Amino acid sequence: MDIQNIIKNLHPLEIKVLLKYSQKDELSSEKLQNELNYKEGHANQAFSWLGGKNLLSVSSRTPHTFYEITDLGREYLKNGTPEERIIKFVQENGPKTLPEIAAGTNLEQKDVGSAFGPLSKDGVLKMNGEKKAEYTGNAVPSRISTARLLLEKAASAENGQLESTSLSDEEKSVISSFAKKRGASDSAFKIIERETVLYKLAEQVKEVVQALKNAGITGNEIGELTPKMLETGEWKKGTFRSYNIAIPPARIIPGRTNPYVQFLEHVKDKLCSLGFQEYDGPLVETEFWNGDALFMPQFHAARDIHDVYRIKNPTHAKSIEEPWLSNVAAAHKNGGNTGSRGWNYEFDHEFTRRLVLRSQGTVLSAHQLHKAQVPGKYFGIARCFRYDKVDATHLSDFYQTEGIIAGEDVNLRTLLGMLEMFAKEVAGATEVKYVPGYFPFTEPSVEVHIKHPVLGWFELGGAGIFRPEVTKAQGLDCPVLAWGMGIDRMALMALGLNDLRELFSEDIEEVRLRKAKF
């Protein structure tokens, strides 16, 4: 053991403990607070540091359970527990329904129901033929008076706490029904678990203490020179702690934007510089905007492209905006004013109001069509949700960048040029290819694929020209190019990653090292 090296690295908090106590002493945080005037945090720091130097070890651990009275418990003490108030109210007012009891006692109906059950089981109250609770005249169980006694004892305690070991078996049984560890705001008592830890100094402490005494180190050495010391000359009377200049400095980590967030902002900046206007929308959408407005038939196999998450409560929107609902319904039924024959089925107005999590970014384009200017270019970055098996190239929630270009002279060549720009300049791909695709809302339709150095070829997104059934139903009578790209997949290329799950890594060191290739 290098005694001199240990002495150099001892903090005054440790030195005072070593010089004050011997191996015979059992040390605790409370002992150091009382005898060395340490704060609790300082005592725990001293134990931690000494333990790290193998100069101290844990001799015993004793768990303790405390019950601390809550604000609700003090309210029970003042106004009575729910059981006390219910019994008193029924005794004074005769048989009453549970809602009447709740109103008369200023209790929640759930609290009345919870209290009535045990009281009925104890034979104190019963439900008569009129479904009213009435007092039976039987003696009130002792647990009710015990509960009041516990509230009084806790309220009068210095810190509002009762230790488990100080309670009888009956008191423990009663208080456990009033106590919770977490979420104790709706309980009379909060359970607090603590542990008393006792420590003992190690055998080698003798050598360290002797070395401290030989060096004249007391633990009272000055560690910081203050203006006041200079002003009063106090520094001349004391000795200074030595400094170890070989200790490495603290790591300084500058803050910066998360690389993936930085990439998303880069995409936005790129599109805005090309004259696009950004749009946005809610995460929760109706089936109308998520699919019907895009001419996706309600009961056709094409709807299975998107396996959506439904909203449990509320399940449906109250209404859909007109005239878009009527226009879209007509387009589905017989084509409406679009020149199409439609899908030839009865449009379900109940189904179209069903609420789902947005499953595709194209829903933003559907919202924008009837507001779009011609010519006009729009884009959005949408978080989407779709039931899918999670792997290196698929997530159950993901981002898409979505956009439309409306104009009289735009065509497929315009669209392919835009897709190539995305693949090369935004995603950083060097190899791009187009594959014919199918989407119910575009014709023609294409898919753009890029080649990842590790994952190989994968689909970046889909695009096409909106069908008249989509645009005319929204009051727009000109060609509209539409595209939707998996921006998460573009980020793989830009950030040099091989797995989509790495975009949302919890390893902060890994995220710090990540840099975008733009």
N, C-alpha and C positions, 0 to 999 in steps of 0.2 A: 504494500500500500504506500503510495507516494504522499506522505503526510504534508509536505510543503505545498504540493500542488492542490491538495484538498483545502488547505488553509487559505490559499489565494482565492479560491472560488466560493468561500463561505460568505453568506449574506449576514448582516448584523442580526436579523431575525433568528438565524440558525445559531449564531455564536452565543447569543444570550441563553438559548435553551441548553446548549452543550455545557456552558459554565455554571448554570443554575442547578441542573439535575444530574443524577447518577443512574446507573443501571437498575438500582433498587426501586426507582420511582416509576409509577404508572402515569403516563401523560395523557391528557385529553385536551380538547379545544377549550373547554370551560376552565381547566386548571391554568392554562396559559393566559386566558383572559383575566382571571382573578389575580394571578400572582405576578405576571409580567406586563399587565395592562395592554395586552394585545387585543386587537379586534379579531372577530371570528375569522375573517378572511386572511389576516396575517398569520394566525395560528395554523390554519390549514395549509398555507403556503410553506411555512416552516417545516411542517410534517412532510409535505410532498418533496421538498428539496432534500431534506435529510434522508428520506427513504431512497431517493434517486442516487444518493452517494453511499448507500448501504450502511449508514450510520444509525438507522432506526428501522424498526419493524413493527407490524401490527401484532398486539398480544391478544386482543379479543374484540369481538363485535357483538353488540347487544341491540336487537331491534326493539323499537317502541312504537306504540300506536296511540295517537291522540285524537280526541273528538273536539273540534272547535265549533262553537256556536256561530251560526250565520245570521244575516239580517232577517231571514225568514224565521229562524229560531227565536230571535228577539221579539218579532211580531207575534209569534205564538205565545211567548211568555206574557206579553201585554194583553192580547185579546183572546187567548185560549187556543188550544190545538183544534184542528177540524173536528175531532171526535168530541171534545168538550163542548164546542159551540153547537154541534148538531144535537147532542143530548139535551143541552139547556134549552135550545130553541123548540124542540118537540115537546119537552116537559111543560114549557110555558104557553105554547100555542096549539097543542093538540096535534093530531095526525096531519101530515103534510106530504105532498109529492116531493120527489127529489129536486125538481126545478124550483119549487117553492122554497125548499130548504136552502138551496144555493142563493136565491135572491134575498132571503131573510137573514142569512149569516155572512153575506158578502164573500162567499167562497165560490171557486170555480166548480162547475158541475162535475168535472172529472175528479176533483178532490172530495166532493160529497159522495160520489159513487165509490171511490176507493175506501173512504172511511165507513160507509154504511155496511160494506161486506163483513169486516171483522166484528162490528157492533151487532150485526144480525147473528153471526156465528156464536158470539158470546151470550146471546139471548137478551141483550139490552134493548134492542129495537127489533121490530118485525114489520113486514109488509102486510097490510090488511086487505080485505076483499076489494077495496076501492083503489088499490095500488098506491096507498099512502103509507108512509113510515110512521109508526106509533111507538110510544115508550111502553115497555112491558112491565115496568116496576121492579125488575130484577136489579141486583146490586151492580154498580159500575165496577168493571175489572180493575185490579190493582195496577195494571200496566199504565193506565191513564194518569194515576197519581204519581207513579214512578217517572213518567215522561216529564211531568211538571217539575218534579224534584230535580231531575237532571238539567232541565233548562235553567232553573234557579241557581244550581251549583256552578254551571258553566258561566252564566252571566256575571256571577260574583267573583269568579276566578280572575287573577291578575291579567292573564293573556287570553281569557275566554276559552281555555282548553281544559279538558279532562283526560287524564292518562288512563289507558285501559286497565292497567294493573290496580288502580284505585277503585275500580267498580266491582260490584257483586255480580254474580252470574245473571241474576234477574235484570240488573241495570244494563249489563252488556247486551242481553237479548233485546231489551226495549230500545236502547240507543242505536243498535244496528239497523232497526227498521226506519230510523229517522236520518240515517247518515249515508253519504256518498263520497267516493274518492274524487270524481270529476263531475262537472256540471252540477255542483252542490248548491247553485242558486235556488233550486226548487226543493231543497232539503233543509231540515232544521240544524243538522250538524254536517261538518266537512271532515272527512277522515284524512289525517295527516300521519304519514309513516316516516319515522326518523330512525337513525342508527347511532348508537354511542360507540365510538371507536377508541380503544385504549392502545397506547404505543409504549414501547420500551426501547431504550438506547442500546446499541450494539456493544460488544466487547471491545472493539478497536477504538471506541470513543475515548478511552483513557489516554491513549497516545496522542490523539488529536487535542484533547483538553490541555495536556501537558505542553504541547507545542504552542498552543494559543497563549498559555501563561508565560512561557519562555519568551515569546515574541512581544509580550505586553499588549496583546489584543483583547479588548474588553467588549466589543460590540457597540460601543458608544462613539466610535470614530465618525468623524464628519464625512459624509458622502457627497454633499453638495454645498458649494460655496455660494452664499446668498448676498445680495446687496446689504442686507441688515448686518450680517457678520462683518463685512468690510467697514461699514459705518461705525459699528460699536467696538471693533477690534476683538470681538469674541473668538475669531478664528485663531488668534495667537495662543489661546489657552488650551485648544484641543489638538487632537491628532487626526490625521486624514486617512481615509481608506485608500489602499493601493488599487491601482487600476490595471487590469490585464488587457493590454492593447492587442493581444493575439486573438481575443474573442472575435468571431466574425460578426459583422454588423447585422442588424435586423433586416430581413428581406423586405424590400419595398416593391409593392406590386401596383403599378399605375392602373387606373380604371380605363376600360375602353369598351366599345360596343361589341356585343356578341357577334361573332363572324357571320352567323346565319342571318341575324337581323340586319347586319351591314350589307349582306348580299341582297336581301329584299329591298332595302333602300336604294341600292345600286340599280336594280331592275326598274324601280319607280323613276329614278332620275333619268335612266336611259329612254324610257317611253315618253316621259314628259318632254325631253329634249327633241323627240321626234314629232311633237305636236299633239300627243294624245292627252285627253282629259281623264282624270281618275274618277271612278265611281265606287260606291260601296253599298252594302246592304246587311240585313240582319242574319244571324246564324240560323234562326228558326224561320222556316218558310212554309207556305201552304203548298199542297200538291199542285195547285194551279200554277204558281210561278216556277216551281221546281221541275215540272214536267208538262202539264197541260198547255201552258202558253208556248211551249217549244214543240207542239204538235206531236208529243209522245202519247200514243193511245193509252187510255186508262187501264184497259184489261187485255192488252196485247203483250206478246212475249218480249217486245222491244223494251217494255217497262222494266224488265228484269235486269237491264244494263246497270241499273242503280238500285242496290239493296239498301234501302234507307233505314234510318233510325226514327221511330215514331215518338212523338211527345206524349207522355202519360197524362199530364194535367196542365193546361186544358188540352183536349184532344183535337179541337177544331177551332178555326177562326170564326168570328161572327159573320163576316161578309167578305166578298171579293169586289174590287173596284169595277165599276161600269164606265164605259161600255165594253171594256176588255173582256169581262166574263161572257157576255152575250156573243161577242165576236168570235172568241175562241171556241165556245160551245158550238156555234154554227159551223165553224171550220172543221171541227171533229165530226159533226153529224152529217153534213152534206157538202162541205167546202165553203159555205157562206159566200162571201164576195171575193174569194181568192182564185176562182177559176178551177178549183179542184173538186173532186167528188167526195173528199173527206174520208173518214174511216167507216162511215155507215153504221153507227151505233148510237144509242141514246146516252148522251152525256150525263154523267152522274154529278149533280150539283152538291150532294153531301160529301162525296169522296174528294172533290176538288178543294174543299175547305179544310181537309185534314192537315194537321201540323206535323212537320218533319224537320229533322236537322238537314241543312243544306247539303245535298249530295254532289253538287257540281257547280263550278264557277259560272256556267252559262246562265244560271238563274239571274245573275247580275245584268247580263245582256238583255234578257227578257224584260226586266224592269226598265231598262234604258231605252228600248226601241221607240216607244211612243213619245219619249222626250228628246230623242236625238235630232240634231241638226244635220242637214244635208248640204254640202259634204261635211262629214264629222268623223273624228277618230276618238275612241273611248277605250279605257282599260280598267281593270280592277284586280286586286290580289285578294283572293277569297280563301278562307279556311273551310274545308269541306269535310264531311263525315260519311263514310261508307263502310259497311261491314265487309271486311276483307281479311285474309290471312296475312299476318305481319311477317315480312321477310326483308331481304336486302333492298328490294325495289318496290315494296308495297307497305303502306301504313293504313290504319283504320281512320286516322284523321290526318289531313294533309293540306298543303297549300296549292292552289292553282292560280296562274295568271291568265286572265280572261279578257278578251277584247273584241271590238267590232269596228269595222271601217265601212261607213255608209257613203255612197256616191254613185252618180249616174255612170261613170266610166271605169269603175273598178271591176276586176275580173280575176280569173284563177291565177294568171301570171302574177298579178299584184300580190295575191295571197301567198304563193310559193316563195316569192322574194322576201316577204315578211317573215315567213317561217325559217328560211335560211339565215336571215339576220339574227333571229332569236338563237338558233342552234349554235352559230359560230361566235357571235359577239357577246351574247349574254351567258350561254352555257359553256362557251369555250371549246365546243366540239370541232374536230378537224374533218370528220367524215359524217355526211348527212345523206339520208335517202328518204324517199317518199313512197308510201304504200297506199293503195286504194283502201278506203274505209267506208263504214256505214254508220250514220247517225240519223235518227228519225227527223231531225230538224234542219239538216243541210243536204244539198245536192248540187254539184258533186261534193264528195267528202274524201279527205285524205288523212293519213296519219304520218307524222314525221318521226323518224327513228335516228338516233345518234349512237355512235360507237364509243363505249367507255373502255379505257385501257385494261380494266380488270373484269368488269361485268359483261363486256361484249355489247352487242346491239340490244337496245331496249327502246320502247316507245316513249317519246318525249311528250306527245300530246296529239290532239286531233283538231281538225279545222275543216272548213267548207264554206259554201255560200248558202245563207239562210233560204229556206223554201218560202214561196209566197204565202203559204198557210201560216207561217210564223210572222212575217213582216206585215202583210196586208191586214191581218187581224189586229195588229197594233197600230194601224194607220200609217204605215210607211210603205211607199210604192217605188222602191229603187233597189238595186243590188246591195246586199249587206254581207261583207266578209266577216266570218266569225272564227275565232280560234281559242283554244283552251290548252294551256301547257302545264305539265306537272313541274312546278317551280322547285319542288324538293329535289327532283331528279336533276334539274339544271344545276342546283347547288352542289350535287355530288361532284360534277365536273369542275365547277369553279373553286371548290374548297379542297379538291384532291382527296375525296373520301370514297369508300367502297361499299357503304351500307347506309341506307336512309336513317336507321336508328341512331347513327353517330351524330346526326344533326341535333338530337335532343339528349345528348350524353349528360350524365350527372357527374362525370369526372371533370372537375373544374380545371385541373392541370392540363388535361388534354385540350380543353376548349381554349385555354390561354395560349397554347402553342399553335393553334390553328390559324392559318392565314388564307385570305381569299386571293385568287389568281386574277385580280383585276385592279 
